[in-house]
Amino acid sequence: MADTKQVDETADAKQAAKSERAAARLARRISAFAKEHGGAEGQVAHLGERGARIVLVGEDGGWGDLVAPSVAVAEQAVGKAGITVHEAFDGEFAAKVRTGPYEWTRMAGIQVGGPKNG
């Protein structure tokens, strides 16, 4: 019985270390995005088995996203990066996003006469 407990504790410690490294990598990327865009805000969304999506919106309207292995890792990463986190992607937060020609052609290219996406 004691051997099983020790193996479980070792596996838990390895998983915790792996999650910590993932959160640190994501936090560095979030911080780099914030620096490039004059600051940033974000929102964490659960993706199911895939993990969690971190949507970032810069003060200049630039946006991007990252995928974390879990909601807990995503929340840890945004905490380490020190950005403001919103509960939902709506209202004033969503209104900050600025899209350009690339996004318009990718999202609705065929419908608005843009190039085909394929």
N, C-alpha and C positions, 0 to 999 in steps of 0.2 A: 504494500500500500504506500509506503514512504517513497519508493522509487517512482511511482506514477505521479505523485505530487511534485517531485523534483523535476521531472520531465515537463509537466504542465507549466511550472513556473519558468523554466528555461524558454519554452516556446512562447509564453506570454511576454517575457522580457525581450525576445528577439522581435516579436511583432510590434511591441511598443517602440523599440529602437527604429524599426523600419518606418513606422508611421511618423515618428519624429523627424527622420531624414526627409521624408516626402513633404512634410509640412514646411520644413526649412527651405527646401528647393522651391516650392510654390511661393513662399513668402518673398524670396529673392526676386522671383519673376514679377510678382505683384508690385514690389517696391520699385523695380526697374520701370514698369509700366507707369506707375505714379510719377516717377521722376521725369520721364519722357513727356508726359501729358499735363504737367503742372499740378499734380495731385490726382487722386482717384477715389471713387466710391465703388461699392460692390454689392452683390447679392448672391447668396448661396442657394442653389436649387438641387434637390434630390433627383438623381437620374435612375434610381432603381439599382439593379445589381452592378451597373457600370460605375457607380460612385456618386459624385456630386459635381455640379457645374458652378464655377465662380465667374459671374459676369462682372466685368470691370468697365466703368465709364470714367474717362478722364475729364478734368476741368475744361479742356478744350473741345470736348464733344467726341473725341476719339474713343473707340470701344474695342473690347476684345473679350475672350473668355479662356478659361483654363479648366481642365478636368482633374479632380482629385479622386483618390481611391475610395473615399468615404466622406460623409457629411462632417464627421468629427475632425478628420484631417483638414478639410476645407475651412472649417471654422477656426481651427488652430492656426492655419496659414494666414487668414485675414487678420486674426488677432496679432500675430507676430509682425505683420506688415503695418499694422496700425491704421488701417483705412476705416472709414465709416461703412457700416454694413446695413443694408435695408432689408426689411422682411419680404418685400415684394418688388417686382420690377414694374412699377407703374408711377403715375403722377409726375411730380417734378423731377424725380430721378430718371425716369424713362425719357422725359422731354429733353434731357441734356444730350442725348445721343444725336450725333450729326452723321448723316449718311452721305456718301458721295456717288459719283457715277458708277463706280464698280459695284457697290451694293445694289443699286437700282437695276443694273443689267443682270446681276446674278439672281435677284429675287423675282423680277418680273420682266426679264428681257424679251421673251417671246411676246408677251401681252402688249408691251409698249413699243415694239418695233426694234428692240435691241438685239444683239447677237444671240445665237442659240447657245444654250448651256450644255454642250455635250460634244 
